[in-house]
Amino acid sequence: MSLGQHLIELRRRLIISALALVASMVVSFFLTDWIIWAMTEPIRVVAEQRGDTEAVKLMYSTITGPFDMRLRISFSVGIILSAPIWLWQIWAFLMPGLTRKEVRYTVGFVSAAVPLFFAGVYTGWLVMPHIVEIMATFSPEASANFYEGKYYYDFVFKLLLVVGVAFIIPVFLVALNFAGIMSGKAILKGWRVAILIAVVFSGLATPAADIVSMLMLASILTVLYFAAAALSLLLDLRRSRRAPELTVPGPPPTTDPLA
């Protein structure tokens, strides 16, 4: 295909992806009531703990705030719902340029990355209520907690996105091993640094007062790191067994005419 044909093909793929995103956003917009109800469950828990529902509420400081929040939620959820379509469009555009072996590896990486990402999002969803509840305990008794809708949404979805992306990092480590950039021993050798990074990341992603959530997130990331190192070691062992043994040729045999 010529450059012009590639550009036409890319435009077609982008149009299909955009239409799928818009359709998913429309569907997601009708689900925002349920999503907002689930997101604000920690706020209701804090209100019950205080015994005053008027002192703990989700608020909007602008006239268009409620609509903006619903639009943001529908866009985020629409990206997730339309992911199978736009991922396939990316795959279909790149697949003709890949070899059969590269296609097999790509399918394997995507098959591992997608479940890990959603597992990370689910873990972030489990951690989020504890963060909201623990942070509310630092408010004085005479104060009121009014959570701005825009910032509350940003906090929840950024937390889910960051934790979801963190769960995919082991897949990239295995990909580096496949590419021959890092060996399994090299990955395992940096376990001390990896644990430190997992703890620091968990501490930044969760409040300092929420020790339980930080330890849970750091433990999961550490387990995923060692799983990636173990898989890389197995792949290195498999490649070493398949590699032909190098034999050093010896000197040619000499014949003694007097023998």
C-alpha positions as a printed Julia matrix, in Angstrom:
259×3 Matrix{Float64}:
   0.0     0.0    0.0
   1.13    3.54  -0.76
   1.38    6.28   1.85
  -1.92    7.76   0.68
  -3.64    4.39   0.99
  -2.24    3.97   4.51
  -3.61    7.38   5.48
  -7.03    6.53   4.04
  -7.02    3.25   5.96
  -5.99    5.07   9.15
  -8.79    7.61   8.7
 -11.33    4.82   8.27
 -10.13    3.11  11.44
 -10.26    6.38  13.39
 -13.81    7.13  12.2
 -15.02    3.68  13.28
 -13.35    4.09  16.68
 -14.84    7.57  17.15
 -18.35    6.36  16.28
 -18.0     3.47  18.73
 -16.84    5.89  21.43
 -19.76    8.26  20.84
 -22.3     5.41  20.9
 -20.77    4.05  24.13
 -20.87    7.53  25.69
 -24.58    7.81  24.92
 -25.22    4.45  26.58
 -22.98    5.38  29.53
 -24.82    8.66  30.06
 -27.94    6.72  31.08
 -25.84    4.72  33.58
 -24.39    7.74  35.36
 -27.04    7.66  38.12
 -25.93    4.18  39.18
 -22.23    5.07  38.82
 -22.56    8.22  40.92
 -24.48    6.27  43.55
 -21.7     3.67  43.75
 -18.97    6.35  43.81
 -20.6     8.27  46.63
 -21.18    5.24  48.88
 -18.15    6.2   51.06
 -19.7     9.64  51.58
 -22.89    8.06  52.91
 -20.82    5.82  55.19
 -19.06    8.87  56.63
 -22.43   10.57  57.12
 -23.76    7.54  59.0
 -20.67    7.43  61.2
 -21.16   11.09  62.12
 -24.9    10.69  62.53
 -25.56   13.83  60.5
 -26.39   13.46  56.82
 -26.46   17.24  56.35
 -22.8    17.63  57.37
 -21.41   15.2   54.76
 -22.54   15.69  51.17
 -21.43   15.83  47.55
 -21.71   19.42  46.31
 -21.45   21.37  43.06
 -20.07   24.91  43.08
 -21.18   25.81  39.54
 -24.48   25.72  37.66
 -23.16   23.27  35.06
 -21.34   21.13  37.65
 -23.84   18.21  37.7
 -23.93   18.0   33.91
 -20.12   18.27  33.64
 -19.7    15.4   36.07
 -22.11   13.2   34.14
 -20.33   14.06  30.91
 -16.94   13.18  32.4
 -18.24    9.87  33.71
 -19.91    8.97  30.41
 -16.67    9.73  28.55
 -14.55    7.56  30.87
 -17.0     4.67  30.9
 -17.53    5.05  27.15
 -13.81    4.51  26.54
 -13.99    1.29  28.54
 -17.15    0.03  26.84
 -15.83    0.78  23.35
 -12.38   -0.66  24.11
 -12.99   -3.93  22.19
 -13.83   -1.95  19.03
 -11.06    0.66  19.05
  -8.49   -1.9   20.2
  -9.5    -4.11  17.28
  -9.18   -1.16  14.89
  -5.63   -0.51  16.13
  -4.85   -4.2   15.84
  -6.32   -4.48  12.33
  -4.28   -1.47  11.19
  -0.99   -2.84  12.56
  -1.49   -6.57  11.92
  -0.58   -6.57   8.17
   2.9    -5.31   9.08
   3.55   -8.0   11.71
   5.02  -11.43  11.24
   3.14  -14.51  12.41
   5.41  -14.83  15.44
   4.94  -11.16  16.36
   1.16  -11.54  16.04
   1.23  -14.48  18.45
   3.3   -12.57  20.99
   1.09   -9.48  20.71
  -2.06  -11.52  21.32
  -0.43  -13.06  24.38
   0.59   -9.69  25.82
  -2.82   -8.14  25.24
  -4.55  -11.18  26.73
  -2.45  -10.75  29.88
  -2.53   -6.95  30.08
  -6.3    -6.44  29.79
  -7.29   -8.7   32.74
  -4.47   -7.25  34.85
  -5.63   -3.71  34.11
  -9.19   -4.46  35.18
  -7.87   -6.3   38.24
  -5.96   -3.14  39.14
  -9.05   -1.0   38.6
 -11.04   -3.32  40.85
  -8.33   -3.17  43.52
  -8.39    0.63  43.36
 -12.17    0.51  43.7
 -11.79   -1.58  46.88
  -9.18    0.77  48.31
 -11.04    4.0   47.49
 -13.75    3.8   50.23
 -11.13    3.26  52.94
  -9.25    6.36  51.79
 -12.37    8.55  51.89
 -13.45    7.23  55.28
 -10.02    7.55  56.91
  -9.45   11.06  55.57
 -12.84   12.12  56.97
 -11.76   11.1   60.47
  -9.29   14.01  60.53
 -12.11   16.56  60.29
 -12.98   18.26  63.62
 -16.31   17.4   65.17
 -17.76   20.84  64.55
 -16.82   20.87  60.86
 -18.75   19.72  57.78
 -17.45   17.72  54.81
 -18.75   18.99  51.48
 -16.99   17.17  48.63
 -16.79   19.14  45.38
 -18.17   16.88  42.62
 -15.44   17.66  40.08
 -12.55   16.99  42.46
 -14.21   13.93  43.93
 -14.63   12.46  40.44
 -10.99   13.25  39.56
  -9.79   11.61  42.76
 -11.74    8.38  42.15
 -10.98    7.91  38.46
  -7.32    8.94  38.72
  -6.86    6.44  41.55
  -8.47    3.67  39.47
  -6.4     4.55  36.41
  -3.08    4.75  38.28
  -3.58    1.42  40.05
  -4.78   -0.22  36.83
  -1.68    0.93  34.92
   0.56   -0.19  37.78
  -0.78   -3.73  37.42
   0.35   -3.82  33.77
   4.02   -3.07  34.55
   4.91   -6.78  35.02
   3.67   -7.42  31.47
   6.18   -4.87  30.18
   8.95   -6.6   32.14
   8.11   -9.87  30.42
   7.99   -8.03  27.08
  11.52   -6.72  27.7
  12.59  -10.28  28.39
  11.01  -11.44  25.13
  12.86   -8.72  23.27
  16.15   -9.83  24.82
  16.69   -6.51  26.58
  16.51   -7.9   30.13
  17.13  -11.42  31.33
  15.17  -13.1   34.07
  18.19  -12.95  36.37
  18.53   -9.21  35.76
  14.86   -8.66  36.6
  15.1   -10.78  39.76
  18.37   -9.11  40.79
  16.56   -5.79  41.24
  14.0    -7.16  43.7
  15.08   -4.8   46.48
  14.59   -1.75  44.27
  11.29   -3.17  42.99
   9.92   -3.61  46.53
  11.03   -0.09  47.43
   9.31    1.33  44.34
   6.14   -0.67  45.12
   6.04    0.67  48.68
   6.73    4.27  47.61
   4.14    4.09  44.84
   1.56    2.62  47.22
   2.33    5.32  49.73
   1.78    8.04  47.11
  -1.38    6.43  45.73
  -2.94    6.04  49.18
  -3.03    8.47  52.12
  -0.29    8.16  54.72
  -2.86    7.37  57.4
  -4.28    4.39  55.49
  -1.57    1.84  56.28
  -3.78   -1.18  55.5
  -4.55   -0.05  51.94
  -0.91    0.86  51.33
   0.35   -2.55  52.49
  -2.31   -4.39  50.47
  -1.46   -2.51  47.28
   2.3    -2.87  47.83
   1.94   -6.61  48.47
  -0.03   -7.16  45.26
   2.5    -5.2   43.18
   5.37   -7.16  44.76
   3.7   -10.49  43.98
   3.15   -9.42  40.38
   6.81   -8.39  40.09
   8.08  -11.76  41.32
   5.59  -13.53  39.03
   7.04  -11.59  36.07
  10.59  -12.47  37.17
   9.71  -16.16  37.53
   8.09  -16.25  34.09
  11.13  -14.53  32.59
  13.43  -17.11  34.18
  11.32  -19.92  32.71
  11.46  -18.3   29.28
  15.26  -17.94  29.54
  15.55  -21.61  30.51
  13.34  -22.62  27.59
  15.41  -20.58  25.14
  18.67  -22.0   26.46
  17.42  -25.56  25.96
  16.37  -24.81  22.4
  19.64  -23.1   21.49
  22.1   -25.39  19.7
  25.13  -26.34  21.7
  28.32  -24.71  20.53
  31.07  -27.23  19.99
  34.66  -26.18  19.52
  36.24  -28.25  16.74
  39.44  -30.02  17.82
  42.56  -30.58  15.77
  42.24  -33.07  12.89
  43.34  -36.62  13.75
  46.9   -37.46  12.8
  47.91  -40.8   11.38
  51.26  -42.28  12.16
  52.59  -44.08   9.07
  54.82  -46.21  11.3
  51.88  -47.45  13.4
